[in-house]
Every structure is written in C-alpha cells, then in structure tokens.
C-alpha cells in the first residue's frame, strides 16, 4: 500500500521496494501496488500515473516480472475488485 496523499512516504516506499527487489528470493516476484486514499480531494493526492513516475516503476521491474499499480478507495470500495481480479 502507498498513501496517495503523502509524497514523502511514496519516496520511502520507492526506496524500500527497490531494496526488496534486489533480494534473490524476490527478484521475479509478482508485485501489486495499491494506491490508497484516492477518495480524498486534496491538492496533495497523486494519481496512479504520478505515483508511478515518482516511484520510477517503469525502471524498477525486470522483464519477467508481473506488476501493477491500482487506485483504491477503501471508503468508497473502489479498486479492490480490480485488484483481486488481477491477483487471482
């Protein structure tokens, strides 16, 4: 999960995910990034494309890896079905 309203935490998430993906056991793992709090109408809220760019996701994964980023609002219940469908 990443908080769509917190740029500092998104940057921390980028660094941590990068470290995790360097581990041999996780190098080819499936990754689903859930961009939470998409229901908040704040100037800080970032779209999925903004988060993807900030986290440098286009360069983070290898060619064999399956990954996605999904906008989610727990309060409105949006995005969770799409996430589960993709995972299963």
Buried (B, 14 or more C-beta within 10 A) or exposed (E): EBBBBBBEEBEEBBEEBEEEBEEEEEEEEEBBBBBBBBBEEEEEBBEBEBBBEBBEBEEBBEEEBEBBBBBBBBEEEBBBEEBEEEEE
